[in-house]
Amino acid sequence: MTPRITNHVKSCVFALCVSLPSPTFAGTLPTYATSAVDTQDPIVVCRTHSSGELNKLDRVYTIGAIRVFYTIDSSPSKFGHSIPLHSLADQNKNGVPDFVENVARQADAARRVYNVLGFRDPLESPRYRYSKYIDINLLSTKANGLAFDAMARHPLSPNRGGDCSLHITLSVNLQDRASIAARWFVVSHEMFHLYQYGYTLFKRAWVNEPLAKWAEYALRKRDMYPLEAPPEALPATTCEIDSLIANPVSREANRFWSRLVQLMDSSDAKIHLPPTLMQEEYVGGEKVFKDDTLRGVGFIAAVFQTLDAEDDAISHLNNWSAYAWHEKDQISRHHDGRILAAIGRVITRAGVTNPEVEAFLHAIKEFGKTNDCSLHNVGSR
């Protein structure tokens, strides 16, 4: 059983997660008209929006708290948001395109496995405690997906009601790019972003993007993860850390996190999922879970738990709302020193030590003094 580490008031498993930067949309995006805040809670904000694009999604398929909104109306008024003809197959004859149903099945399975692994469900987090659903909107976009960090309700859009929800946008053309059942894991990737947002207001791509990539491998085959490739040593200088931060979706960023996973978790990586979860299938019989391994779970969870406590400290120091930082503050590189220090504390508490780790911890301390590698010289490899 994976050891648990507690910090602040939450409990998490000792785990590591990596995420890649959210893709930028080139295509039709929802446009919002926003009302005033309509909760009485001064800390947690859920706003009411209206969206002409979301209004065009006139159908919904639901599994538990997962709602997938879509349209099969190909009239010009839908502006290309319709499910493509080749994605309208309905093998089980339930009136829902298999593509839509498989998106929902992957989202539901990802949520269940992340919860089993000990990550806090975003719908149960303090930040999102007014949200009832996770809504996935299938829209015509060039990018694959985007997870939003703000709660919202859309009472004027079809089938949504007045409940607050979290939102993911996925391309309606995903099935053109790969088989969602066999090889495509963008749904689980975007779902893990919601978990990250539920823990911390830090939105730094060098953390979130590689770790969402890592989380995909709860469903993907382990031998596809960069961990199996020749390892790269951890950064040993402030300039190497700076290079990592500047290239969040690079091979370098992914290998940084996979190296940490390798150092922090020497187990056989078995995750021992409940049989009912391992048996989940897509329409047509393809297994949702390709194997039962994932290294680093405890370490990644401990990292996010520690970041949860760290952003609370920053909110207090700056007199910021605990769950409603300005976007510029969420993505600011000024937090990188604190984020690295938090990672360093997780490593130190785990008691993992060797020359490579010690050099990395020293570089973290030097980087934290200015967040600028040009002002330091801590040696080279």
Beta strands, then each sheet from edge to edge (+ up, - down):
strand 1: 4-7
strand 2: 10-13
strand 3: 18-19
strand 4: 32-37
strand 5: 47-51
strand 6: 59-63
strand 7: 66-70
strand 8: 131-139
strand 9: 145-147
strand 10: 152-153
strand 11: 164-171
sheet 1: 1+ 2-
sheet 2: 4+ 5- 10-
sheet 3: 6+ 7- 8- 11- 9+
end
